[in-house]
Amino acid sequence: MTDSLYAKIYGHFPANGDKPLLETNDGRVITYTEVHEITGRWMSYLTDIGVKKGDRVAVQVEKSPESLLLYLACLRGGFVFLPMNTAYLDDEIDFLVGNAEPAVLICRPADEERRRAIAERHGVAHVFTMDASGQGSWEVAASTDSHRAAAAPIVACGPDDLAAMLYTSGTTGKPKGAMLTHRNLASNAKALAETWRFTENDVLLHALPVFHAHGLFVACHCVLMTGATMIWLPKFDLDAVMAALPRATVFMGVPTFYTRLLSDARFDRAATAHMRLFTSGSAPLLAETHRAFSERTGHAILERYGMTETGMNTGNPYDAERRPGTVGMPFPGIEIRVVGEDDVTALPTAGVGAIQVRGPNVMKGYWRLPEKTAEEFTADGWFKTGDVGMIDDRGYLHIVGRAKDLIISGGYNVYPKEIEGVIDDLPGVVESAVVGVPHPDFGEVGVAIVKSDGQGHLDEDQILAHLKAHMANYKVPKRVFFEEDLPRNTMGKVQKNLLRDRYKDLFSA
């Protein structure tokens, strides 16, 4: 008996292998039979070139059916899938590759020369390419030996063997690899699929990126664990989503998706009459968005709460009230508590404190950071989320704030410390502070406040250009302001709460 997530997924493949796993908006279809054949060839090829169980396969490619098949091939072979944000630039990729030490790096054709230089610097043996249509040197190399597919095994994996590794930054600014096991992913997939009533008759409209836990794990696993089907869009495009909606039963999005749908008069009760479920995550959904959506469509968005290190923790109920401004109750098998300053004592109803989680969904730890891993767990085995919240008298969890100064912009985590480090490297900068402020489309965006030495001619455009050259665009603040001094408390710490309050209405118009 194996705990391989692929084995569990394969056990739910429909009896009719011709059933589509996914259909693209240009008419392409990938059937469940093709999934098993292609993943068999690809995992065999990886084995042939020396990739062993537990080795990392690092991937920075555009979303395509092949990008999903590559993930499944890694699960099947016991390799550790490492997806990297397509917005990451050379410096960011260099750090991740150096830290993870993958056996294989697969990139976009336009990035090949620069990625090969990074691979050579860190001793990565194999570099392949994959474009937005799934073509490239990877497809050519891995698909030539077609007879290998039928005989390819599903490699046996234990529950604590790594299935994937997703990097998440922290207050230090250095990304940390969250080690996710077959048990972590399988338990969460089962809990979500059952709680959200997925069946083989569902059709999920998939418009999320797949380098992120939301699009790769939450969305795809619900489909794969029930033999359902996906309409596979390369990205969120309003017209494409509206065109595909009539064929779908489920849609998963981030708050930005919903504000954009609500901006279109075509999105109404008629357009959503056949839908059974809309979910939202990756960033807080404003209560007014929740209410506007219900008034327009008659559907209540199901908001849930999760993080890279844990998968999904809580969700509003499927059958009962979905309360705006809350993230519901724990999924099956998961425990949530809100504790006081001692990190152990659970607070009474409505008490505001640190949110902690325990369950089979919680990561194994941070890659090669045993001390940091130990810091993030309590003595009695609960994971410290870094979020602040409270549980109301009906058992619904409310997220009140974030203890770790995190900004969530358009569903992506942005860590101020990382941005501040890049700004502070500029000549003429004495100090900087980056804070998150409300934004009508992205939910929250960064604003940088800079103290200069007064000797140079730094301006907003220079700082933004410098940031765009060194990090993914979603991390770059929307505005830069200059102040003579940053506000501090008696201990000398910058009071970011005052800065947030000062600029909170910047985008309100």
Buried (B, 14 or more C-beta within 10 A) or exposed (E): EBBBBBBBBBEBBBEEEEBBBBBBBEEBBBBBBBBBBBBBBBBBBBBEEEBEBEBBBBBBBBBBBBBBBBBBBBBBBBBBBBBBBBBBBBEBBBBBBEBBBBBBBBBBBEBBEBBBEBBEEBEBBBBBBBBBBBBBBBBEBBBEEEEBBEEBEBBEBEBEBBBBBBBBBBBEBBBBBBBBBBBBBBBBBBBBBBBBEBEBEBBBBBBBBBBBBBBBBBBBBBBBBBBBBBBBBBEBBBEBBBEBBEEBBBBBBBBBBBBBBBEEEEBEEEBBEEBBBBBBBBBBBBEEBBBBBBEBBEBBBBBBBBBBBBBBBBBBBBEEEBBBBBBBBBBEEBEBBBBBEEBEEEBEEEBBBBBBBBBBBBBBBBBEBEEBBEEBBBEEEBBBBBBBBBBEEEBBBBBBEBBBBBBBBBBBBBBBBBBBBBBEEBEBBEBBBBBBBBBEEBBBBBBBBBBBEEEEEBEBEBBBEBBEEBBBEBBBBBBBBBBEEBBEEEEEEBEBEBBBEBBBEBBEE
